[in-house]
Amino acid sequence: MTLTGAALRFRSTCTIALAGAGIDTDSVPAFEPVEMRAGSELECGHLRGGARSYLAVAGAIQVPRLLGSSATLVAAGCGGFEGRPLRRGDMLETGNGAGSGCAVDPAPLRALVRRRATIRVSRGPHLRRFGADALAHFCAATYRVTTQSNRMGLRLEGEAVRLSQTDELPTEGVSLGAIQIPPSGQPIVLFVDQQTTGGYPVLANVISADLHCIGQLLPGDRVRFELVSIPDALEALREQESALTEAFGK
């Protein structure tokens, strides 16, 4: 749910959980399984402290799987529920998951999703195309998320990153979280609906443990970046996985 939460009516009893940005509801606590009785309603309202929140339903939302996924790719009009965003009056079927919620310790989850003052990045594959101090200057600068941002990528505005080599790159595969530098010098952070290939040089890449932070950035938010090593990035991912394991008691 982006910026504003959904209003939901439950036709049968099921177990749900909410997570992500703060949700304007007093009836359902975040990060905890809650049983919703048949006929009950949930009004999530506006989000606080981030861009997105998430609703999980025990038994899963039943939609046709495409390429092994239940996700929706709106740009292509495929996957999920009729390949489009949900709208008023839609009915979603769920599997048999009533009463299947597990015991969860919400404390580590709240710590896990807290907003970071800086987003950690690793070195990109095209540093030779930038000046010697380009990455250091990038990490020392503050950028603003523009309104031309979406699930494909976040466009940033701030100190321009200059190329020392301006000849075109061959198109190649790009990764989730790659920070591309177009001719304008204004960075673009590729996000979950990213294209699979690109030709802009990549200065850095958001580490896996901080990708969720990118998803909570709003237009107008200011963001800074911190360079870390690959071993540090792997350790951060291990810490994240340990926090999840602790939360679910496994």
HUDA-V556198 format. One record per residue. SS is DSSP state (alpha for helix, beta for strand, coil for the rest). Layout:
# HUDA-V556198
ss
SS
SS
This chain:
# HUDA-V556198
ss
coil
beta
coil
beta
coil
coil
beta
beta
beta
coil
coil
coil
coil
beta
beta
beta
beta
beta
beta
beta
beta
beta
beta
coil
coil
coil
coil
coil
coil
beta
coil
coil
coil
beta
beta
beta
coil
coil
coil
coil
beta
beta
beta
coil
coil
beta
beta
beta
beta
beta
beta
beta
beta
beta
beta
beta
beta
coil
coil
coil
beta
coil
coil
coil
coil
beta
coil
coil
beta
coil
coil
beta
beta
alpha
alpha
alpha
coil
beta
beta
coil
coil
coil
coil
coil
coil
coil
coil
coil
coil
coil
coil
coil
coil
beta
coil
coil
coil
coil
coil
coil
coil
coil
coil
coil
coil
alpha
alpha
alpha
alpha
alpha
alpha
alpha
coil
coil
coil
coil
coil
beta
beta
beta
beta
beta
beta
coil
coil
coil
alpha
alpha
alpha
beta
coil
coil
coil
alpha
alpha
alpha
alpha
alpha
alpha
alpha
coil
coil
beta
beta
beta
coil
coil
coil
coil
coil
coil
coil
beta
beta
beta
beta
beta
coil
coil
coil
coil
coil
beta
coil
coil
coil
coil
coil
coil
coil
coil
beta
beta
coil
coil
coil
coil
beta
beta
beta
beta
coil
coil
coil
coil
coil
beta
beta
beta
beta
coil
coil
coil
coil
coil
coil
beta
beta
coil
coil
beta
beta
beta
beta
beta
beta
coil
alpha
alpha
alpha
alpha
alpha
alpha
alpha
alpha
coil
coil
coil
coil
coil
coil
beta
beta
beta
beta
beta
beta
coil
coil
alpha
alpha
alpha
alpha
alpha
alpha
alpha
alpha
alpha
alpha
alpha
alpha
alpha
alpha
alpha
alpha
alpha
alpha
coil
coil
coil
